[in-house]
Amino acid sequence: MTDTPSLFSPGAVVAEQDQRLLDAKGHRERLRTRLLDDAEGLHDYELIEYLLMLAIPRIDTKPMAKALMREFGGIGAALAADPAELRRVKSVSDAGVAALKIAHAAAIRLVRARATELPVLSNWQALADYLHADMAHDAVERFRVLHLNTRNMLVRDEVMSRGTIDEAAVHVREVIKRALDIGSAALILVHNHPSGDPSPSQADIRITRAIVEAGKPLNIQVHDHIIVGRNGQTSLRAKGVI
């Protein structure tokens, strides 16, 4: 008669490890099937779990995915997080960080392509989606300038400043000089508020008006200044600032 392995015998440990591997394999196969059949039906943490699974194939990535969601508050913020912040989450390796960042980069490329295929003023929602995806969850304040040609097509998208937006950080002459160098007919100013609140500050209003006035004698129009936050976007043109 074959002896049954005791709970603490080497055979029992091996059997338990084998069972865990089988369970993990089955879970991953079920998750892959669901992804291929109906990706919209997956929870956000499951999308993160599958990304990490591809990068770290021999580890149960569900706890890691849930930890990332708790730490950053959602899939958008997790994908947009700085690599150093991602590494602080337990068990997230460089391979896991790379998987998250490549997914984020691919998403940004997709929405940017949609935003640039038509004139910006007739494709405003696509532009808003692109700016939200790229800036809404950024922990650092960035000021960027979208340069448009005479047909209002986007010809250049440049970050000109990082950090608090004020007259010291954003130099009006540099914005206008760059527009002249590129031959821009119009500009859209954009920056984000890491606090999540897109309400304009007095500094935002001052710098907007200064750039508008500097562009007028050179026939460089400022269409708008958009402030991006997790809680939405604010148009300074709609606010009557421009």
Salt bridges, closest charged atoms under 4 A:
GLU16 OE2 - ARG20 NH1 3.15
GLU46 OE2 - ARG34 NH1 2.73
GLU49 OE2 - HIS27 NE2 2.66
ASP94 OD1 - ARG87 NE 2.72
ASP134 OD2 - ARG142 NH2 3.63
ASP134 OD2 - ARG144 NH1 2.51
ASP138 OD2 - ARG142 NE 2.65
GLU141 OE2 - HIS191 NE2 3.76
ASP157 OD2 - ARG144 NH2 3.00
GLU158 OE2 - ARG156 NH1 3.35
GLU158 OE2 - ARG178 NH2 2.58
GLU167 OE2 - ARG206 NE 2.72
ASP181 OD2 - LYS177 NZ 3.16
ASP204 OD1 - HIS191 NE2 3.12
ASP204 OD2 - HIS193 NE2 3.21
GLU213 OE2 - LYS216 NZ 3.01
